[in-house]
Amino acid sequence: MNLAVDGEALAAFGRLSRAEQNAVIERSRHITDKDEMKRLVRSLCR
């Protein structure tokens, strides 16, 4: 959900290779904290 509301992060995610996208998705599956998820999404913009 965080990714969907952050247009810049969503665009950055779309530019990743399929393998990189899968790695981000896998990392997100292990996150249990809302702030940690926000940090993951924002990290895509760097």
C-alpha positions as CSV (number, residue, x, y, z in Angstrom):
1,M,0.0,0.0,0.0
2,N,2.8,2.4,0.8
3,L,4.3,1.9,-2.6
4,A,0.9,2.6,-4.3
5,V,0.6,6.0,-2.6
6,D,4.1,7.2,-3.3
7,G,4.3,7.9,-7.0
8,E,8.0,8.5,-7.1
9,A,8.7,5.2,-5.3
10,L,6.2,3.4,-7.6
11,A,8.0,4.7,-10.7
12,A,11.4,3.7,-9.3
13,F,10.0,0.2,-8.5
14,G,8.8,0.0,-12.1
15,R,12.3,0.7,-13.4
16,L,13.9,-2.1,-11.5
17,S,14.6,-5.4,-13.1
18,R,12.2,-8.3,-12.4
19,A,14.9,-9.9,-10.1
20,E,15.3,-6.6,-8.2
21,Q,11.5,-6.2,-7.9
22,N,11.2,-9.7,-6.5
23,A,14.0,-8.9,-4.0
24,V,12.1,-5.9,-2.8
25,I,8.9,-7.9,-2.5
26,E,10.7,-10.6,-0.5
27,R,12.1,-8.0,1.8
28,S,8.7,-6.5,2.4
29,R,7.3,-9.9,3.4
30,H,9.5,-9.9,6.5
31,I,8.6,-6.4,7.6
32,T,6.3,-6.1,10.6
33,D,6.7,-2.5,11.5
34,K,4.9,0.4,9.6
35,D,7.9,2.7,9.8
36,E,10.2,0.1,8.5
37,M,8.0,-0.4,5.5
38,K,8.0,3.3,4.9
39,R,11.8,3.3,4.9
40,L,11.9,0.4,2.4
41,V,9.6,2.3,0.1
42,R,11.5,5.5,0.4
43,S,14.8,3.7,-0.2
44,L,13.6,2.9,-3.7
45,C,13.8,6.6,-4.5
46,R,17.6,6.8,-4.0
